[in-house]
Amino acid sequence: MSSAAPSAPRQGPPEPHELLWRWLNSLPIAIAVMLALALLSALGTLVPQVHLLSGEDAANPAAMYISRFGETRYHIIDALGLNRIYFTWYFFALLSWLSVSAVVCNITRLRNTLRLWRTPPVVRREQAFNGKRGAAELSGVDPAKLHALKAELAKDRFRVREADDGGARCVYADRGFGKKWGLVLLHFSLIVLLAGAIFGRIFGVVGQIRLADGEKQSLTLDRKHGKRAFIYPLLDRLAPLTFALSQDRFRIDYDKSIVEPESLKDVDPELREYYRYFVRDFVSTLTASRYGAVKSQEVKVNHPLVLNKLVIYQSGYQQIGYVNVTDGAESREYPVVPEQWLVLTPEGPALADQMMMSGNAMSSSAFLMEQVKAGDLYQRGKKVGYIGPLTIVHITDIATERTTSQLLSADQFFETTLAGKTMRVSMAKRVDNYSDFAYKRDPAIPLLYFGWISLIIGVALSLYLPFTQVWIRLSPSDAGGQTARMLVQGPGGADAAASHYARWHDILRTP
């Protein structure tokens, strides 16, 4: 009865799936992919991304890109997708490759670690000791003393295995295997973090909302905002998320520079008072509710409100001032947008450029108001009063083009003429305060926390837990007796190995 001959190793090039597996396990390829992603991310920082534009730039992005880069460069940027890098097919392909590669590498590492744990390489042939740095050889060994050496290794917290190899006795021992598990945990945590980032990117929501003082709004989260169209069907299956928001009170706290800044030395003394006031803090008392869960708190910068995984940050504010226009017979209030040249018309303030082109009736002066300031005033942390509404107005006589500047408040005014009437303009006491909030809901936060904790533990185990391997082979020598070949691999190098050999020499040679 004959037994089948062992199959010979397969010759020829590797199969496509084997080649793909090698590439996914390749560290040089992974590094190249990461460098490519880093380069694209850098370009995404240098080139403004379409989905992050706001205001006039968002309304006409092409004009913004042409004004900044020129028309030729704009067409190149648009053709290559550099203005929407994070949504291009090549960025998605590189990120997908890195994700799959991380999974494959972790599977490979886990397999190798499990193999080393379950079936460590106990048998090491004689030639495998030759040429190894730090290997040692000891002749005239008493084989009966091998059990004493194994006991010594176990006492030093080594995990000991023994096997026979054709008359030779082989011992393998290792210590600090937690380092290997730490490396597995480290790579696993990277996959968890990557999965959490992808999960959060798909199902997370970011946005902004503006609330006036005392305003209530219903906020329905738009999960599709900034997402790729191919995941819309998945998002459509989810129930809408709606929150009720109430801006109970919004306040802006001001402070006053005790020492006059050097930058104000060339400013008209009458105007310095305005510039010495600066925003100390802006605080919203915000209430959020959803399905009976209610939370109310003061929301400041770096002190967000959190409800049902929705995080609401204070991101900004705006104050809209009003002017009081009096012609002697009646008085009217009009909102005024700062930093724009305006003129008075029978219907109220209007843009100066447009009115000059229209030829309609307008005031003899154009004026531009700086940002209004109104709020509680603090000094050395204590409330000392209230300022405003206060601003600086720049007034240009249209006929002479002479410009003057002055403070404008409820008590300080300027005069101009409209249709033969003298118009007195001052600040009204009314101010509309708006609070800007940025919100974010990321259901992957618990997963990310778990990933970061796993990463820290994995790094600590892999960096600070030393892993040492020991091979010992006892075999008959040509001169008679037994010869012990020993090899230690681990921290400390040759010096640590020599210390081990000295102890083992005494044990194996002891009568």
Secondary structure, 3 states (H helix, E strand, C coil): CCCCCCCCCCCCCCCHHHHHHHHHCCHHHHHHHHHHHHHHHHHHHHCCCHHHCCHHHHHCHHHHHHHHHCHHHHHHHHHHCHHHHHHCHHHHHHHHHHHHHHHHHHHHHHHHHHHHHHCCCCCCCHHHCCCCCCCEEEEEECHHHHHHHHHHHHHCCCEEEEEEECCEEEEEEEECCHHHHHHHHHHHHHHHHHHHHHHHHHHCEEEEEEEECCCEEEEECCCCCCCCHHHHHHHHCCCCCEEEEEEEEEEEEEEECCCCCHHHCCCCCCCHHHHHEEEEEEEEEEEEEECCEEEEEEEECCECEEECCEEEEEEEEEEEEEEEEECCCCEEEEEECCCCCEEEECCEEEEHHHHHHHCCCCCCEEEEECCCEEEEEEECCEEEEEEEEEEEEEEEECCCCCEEEEEECCCCEEEEEECCEEEEEEEEEEEEEEEEEEEEECCCHHHHHHHHHHHHHHHHHHHHCCCEEEEEEEEECCCCCEEEEEEEECCCHHHHHHHHHHHHHHHHHCC
